[in-house]
Amino acid sequence: MRRRALVFTGPRRASVIDEELGPPAPGQLLVATRVSAISSGTERLVYRGDFPADLPLDDTLPSLAAPAPGAAWSYPLRYGYAAVGRVVAAGDGVAAAWVGRRVFSFQPHGSAFLVAADEAWPVPNGIDDEKAALLANAETAVNVVLDAGPRVGERVAVFGQGVVGLLVTALLARFPLQGLVAVDRLPARAARGRALGAGLVVVVSAAAEARAALGRDGADLAIELTGNPAALNDAIAVTGAEGRVVVGSFYGRKQSALDLGGHFHRGRLTIISSQVSRIGPALSARWDRARRRDVAWELLARTDTSGWITHRFPIGQAEAAYARLDEDAPDMLQLLLTYE
């Protein structure tokens, strides 16, 4: 069959090409894509050319692995990792029951794709295509909370109420915390965070307000998810002595000028890196990606994500979609590409 696929040919240059896609090989599925989610974090860095030049895109995902292990990325390239579609054919050795199933897979944007059967995951009943496209974000949120290790009665601050931040807030709102403060400068995102909190979440627009809401001793735990390096200093500032700061943002080439000479040093704060490609070593004996994925599906099933998809573009209008992403407009939360 023929498909339309997105190719990044240079900084801020996205093209849609038509190409032939062969039949599924043994062990493979042929999937007709329904929707694919555009990442406003890593994918925007790739689009802008701000992805670190010496870093592979993601060697843990077969669809994004470099030609040689550890090889750096370069244009032209295909990117994307949140495709939802329906299986239309199966190769030899794959059960016929796969055909007709809705599946999620970490695949670059395109109207169809070939994938190994063990790299496609059936979408649970009750989760529609658009919500299913948020699975990668949900896995990231679960990983962040696992790395953060919130404790009973803690005061927690979450900086950033994008999709990942909202999902982290939704997870934390189910913990027996003493307080949960969500920080976002955009009123629309703040309102969404408040709606997830079941009375627990206090939403503010600045670090000074967060510190006041957290009380004299500050946060036990702060989580930085804005994608803005300057926000890391804000997260440090609101965290109390011996507290933890989890960095879930990926800054790419953007540099962070950290203020480590005062409160951070005297307060003996800990900064923790959280990245979804790996499960923390303290958990890896009991947790694997399948277990984390099950929790992510459950998080999506229990979370009201209505209104989170703010923009939809047909694949033929992908250039306009990325131009919109590049604007970082205040009314934008999640962009989807759609496919007939």
C-alpha positions in Angstrom: 0.0 0.0 0.0 1.0 3.6 -0.3 1.4 5.9 2.7 2.0 9.5 3.5 4.9 10.1 6.0 6.4 13.1 7.7 10.1 13.8 7.2 12.1 16.6 9.0 14.6 17.9 6.4 16.1 20.7 8.5 15.4 23.1 11.3 11.8 24.2 11.1 11.3 22.2 7.9 8.7 19.4 7.9 7.7 17.7 4.6 5.1 15.1 3.8 6.1 12.5 1.3 4.2 9.7 -0.5 5.9 6.3 -0.6 5.3 2.6 -1.1 4.9 0.4 2.0 5.4 -3.3 1.5 3.4 -6.2 3.0 4.1 -7.3 6.6 7.1 -9.6 6.9 6.9 -12.7 9.2 6.1 -11.5 12.8 5.0 -8.1 11.6 1.7 -6.1 11.6 0.6 -3.6 9.0 -1.3 -0.8 10.8 -3.4 2.0 9.3 -2.9 5.0 11.5 -5.9 6.9 12.9 -4.1 9.6 14.9 -0.6 10.4 16.2 0.3 12.8 18.9 2.9 15.5 18.5 5.3 15.9 21.5 5.6 19.4 22.6 8.8 18.6 24.4 11.4 16.4 22.6 9.7 16.7 19.3 9.7 20.5 19.4 13.5 20.3 20.0 13.9 18.1 17.0 11.8 20.4 14.8 13.8 23.5 15.9 17.1 21.8 15.6 17.7 22.1 19.4 18.2 18.4 20.1 21.8 17.8 21.3 24.0 17.1 18.3 25.9 14.2 19.9 22.9 12.3 21.3 21.0 9.5 19.6 17.3 10.1 19.3 16.4 7.0 21.3 18.3 3.8 21.1 15.6 2.1 23.3 12.9 2.4 20.6 13.4 0.3 17.4 11.5 2.9 15.3 13.9 5.7 16.4 17.2 3.7 16.9 20.2 5.1 15.1 21.7 3.2 12.1 24.6 2.3 14.4 24.4 1.9 18.2 25.1 5.3 19.9 25.2 7.2 16.6 24.2 10.9 16.8 21.1 12.1 15.0 21.0 14.3 11.8 18.6 15.5 9.2 16.7 14.3 7.3 14.9 12.2 9.9 11.6 10.7 10.8 10.3 11.3 14.3 7.3 10.7 16.5 6.4 8.1 19.1 2.7 8.1 19.7 0.7 6.5 16.9 -2.7 4.8 17.2 -4.2 2.8 14.4 -6.0 -0.4 13.4 -4.3 -3.5 12.2 -5.2 -4.3 8.6 -2.8 -7.2 7.9 -0.6 -9.7 9.7 2.5 -11.5 8.5 3.3 -15.2 8.8 3.5 -16.4 12.4 1.2 -13.7 13.7 -2.2 -14.7 15.0 -5.1 -13.7 12.7 -6.9 -12.3 15.7 -4.6 -9.2 15.5 -6.4 -8.0 12.3 -9.0 -5.4 13.2 -7.5 -4.6 16.6 -6.7 -1.0 17.6 -3.1 -0.7 18.7 -0.6 1.9 20.0 3.0 1.9 18.9 6.0 4.1 19.2 6.2 5.1 15.6 7.1 8.2 13.5 4.2 10.1 12.0 2.7 8.4 8.9 -0.6 7.2 7.6 0.5 3.5 8.0 3.4 1.6 9.4 4.9 -1.9 9.7 5.8 -3.0 13.2 6.8 -6.2 15.0 3.8 -7.6 16.8 5.6 -7.4 20.2 6.1 -3.6 19.6 2.3 -2.9 19.2 0.0 -2.8 22.2 -3.8 -3.3 22.0 -5.8 -0.3 23.2 -8.0 -1.2 26.1 -11.8 -1.0 25.7 -13.2 2.3 26.9 -10.2 4.3 25.7 -10.7 6.1 22.5 -8.1 6.8 19.8 -7.3 10.3 20.9 -6.9 9.4 24.6 -4.8 6.4 23.6 -2.4 8.7 21.7 -1.4 10.1 25.2 0.0 6.8 26.3 3.6 7.9 25.9 2.9 10.9 28.1 1.2 8.7 30.7 4.2 6.4 30.8 6.5 9.4 31.3 4.2 10.6 34.1 4.3 7.2 35.8 8.1 7.1 35.5 8.4 10.6 37.0 6.3 9.6 40.0 8.2 6.4 40.5 11.5 8.3 40.5 10.1 11.0 42.8 8.9 8.5 45.4 6.3 10.7 47.2 5.7 9.8 50.8 2.7 10.0 53.1 2.0 13.5 54.3 4.5 15.3 52.1 4.1 18.7 50.5 4.7 18.5 46.8 5.0 21.2 44.1 4.6 20.4 40.4 6.0 23.0 38.0 4.3 22.8 34.5 0.8 21.8 33.7 1.3 20.6 30.1 0.0 17.1 29.4 2.8 15.3 31.3 2.4 17.8 34.2 -1.3 17.3 34.3 -0.9 13.5 34.4 1.6 13.8 37.2 -0.8 16.0 39.1 -3.6 13.5 38.5 -1.4 10.7 39.9 -0.2 12.7 42.9 -3.8 13.7 43.8 -4.4 10.1 44.6 -1.6 10.0 47.2 -2.2 10.9 50.9 -0.3 14.1 50.7 -0.5 17.1 53.0 -0.5 19.5 50.1 -0.1 19.6 46.3 0.7 22.8 44.5 0.6 23.0 40.7 2.5 25.9 39.1 1.8 27.2 35.6 1.8 30.7 34.2 -1.0 30.0 31.8 -4.5 30.3 33.4 -6.1 27.7 31.1 -3.6 25.1 32.1 -3.8 26.1 35.8 -7.6 25.5 35.6 -7.1 22.0 34.2 -4.7 21.2 37.0 -7.2 22.4 39.6 -9.9 20.2 38.1 -7.7 17.1 38.7 -7.0 17.7 42.4 -10.3 16.7 44.1 -9.8 19.6 46.5 -6.2 18.8 47.2 -4.5 20.9 44.5 -3.7 24.6 44.9 -2.8 26.1 41.5 -0.6 29.2 41.3 1.2 31.1 38.5 4.6 31.9 40.1 7.2 30.4 42.5 6.6 33.1 45.1 2.9 32.1 45.3 3.9 28.4 45.5 6.2 29.1 48.4 3.5 30.9 50.3 1.0 28.0 49.6 3.5 25.4 50.8 4.2 27.1 54.1 7.3 28.1 56.0 9.2 24.8 55.5 8.6 24.7 51.8 8.1 21.5 49.7 9.4 18.1 50.6 9.4 17.3 46.9 9.4 19.5 43.8 9.0 18.2 40.2 10.1 20.4 37.2 8.2 19.6 34.0 8.0 23.0 32.2 10.8 22.4 29.6 12.2 25.9 30.7 15.6 25.7 32.4 14.9 28.9 34.4 12.1 27.0 36.2 14.6 24.7 37.8 15.8 27.5 40.0 12.2 28.2 41.0 11.8 24.5 42.0 14.9 24.7 44.1 13.8 27.9 45.7 10.5 26.4 47.0 12.0 23.1 48.2 12.8 22.9 51.9 15.9 21.6 53.6 16.9 18.1 52.7 14.1 18.1 50.1 14.2 16.5 46.6 13.9 18.2 43.2 13.0 15.9 40.3 13.9 17.1 36.8 11.5 15.5 34.3 12.0 18.2 31.6 14.4 17.6 28.7 16.1 20.9 27.9 18.0 19.8 24.8 20.7 22.4 24.0 19.2 25.0 26.3 21.4 25.7 29.3 20.4 26.1 32.9 22.2 28.7 35.0 21.6 27.1 38.4 21.8 29.0 41.7 23.6 26.4 43.8 25.6 28.7 46.1 23.0 29.5 48.8 19.8 27.6 49.7 20.6 24.6 47.6 24.0 24.1 49.3 23.1 24.9 52.9 19.8 23.0 52.6 21.5 19.9 51.3 18.9 19.5 48.5 19.0 16.5 46.2 18.4 16.8 42.4 17.1 13.7 40.7 17.0 13.1 36.9 13.9 11.3 35.6 13.9 9.9 32.0 11.4 7.5 30.6 13.8 5.4 28.6 15.0 3.7 31.8 13.3 2.5 35.0 15.2 3.5 38.1 17.7 0.8 39.2 16.1 0.6 42.7 12.8 -0.6 41.0 14.1 -2.6 38.0 14.0 -6.0 39.8 10.2 -5.7 40.1 9.3 -3.2 37.5 9.6 -3.5 33.7 8.0 -1.6 30.8 5.0 -3.9 30.6 4.1 -3.2 34.3 4.7 0.5 33.8 2.5 0.5 30.7 -0.3 -1.2 32.5 -0.3 1.5 35.1 -0.2 4.2 32.4 -3.3 2.7 30.7 -5.0 2.7 34.1 -4.0 6.3 34.6 -5.5 7.3 31.3 -8.7 5.3 32.0 -9.2 7.1 35.3 -8.3 10.6 34.2 -10.7 13.0 32.5 -8.7 14.3 29.6 -11.6 16.1 27.8 -10.4 19.3 26.3 -6.7 18.4 26.4 -6.6 17.9 22.6 -6.7 21.5 21.6 -5.5 21.2 17.9 -6.0 18.6 15.2 -4.4 18.8 11.8 -4.7 16.4 8.8 -1.3 14.9 7.9 -1.4 17.0 4.7 -1.3 20.1 6.9 1.7 18.9 9.0 3.8 22.0 8.1 1.1 24.2 9.6 0.8 22.0 12.7 4.5 22.4 13.4 4.4 26.1 12.8 1.7 26.3 15.4 3.7 24.2 17.8 6.7 26.5 17.3 4.6 29.5 18.4 4.0 28.0 21.9 0.6 29.7 21.9 -1.2 30.0 25.2 -4.2 28.1 24.0 -2.2 25.1 22.8 -2.0 22.0 24.9 -1.9 18.8 22.7 -1.7 18.7 18.9 -2.7 15.6 17.0 -2.1 14.6 13.4 -5.1 12.9 11.9 -5.3 10.4 9.0 -8.2 9.4 6.7 
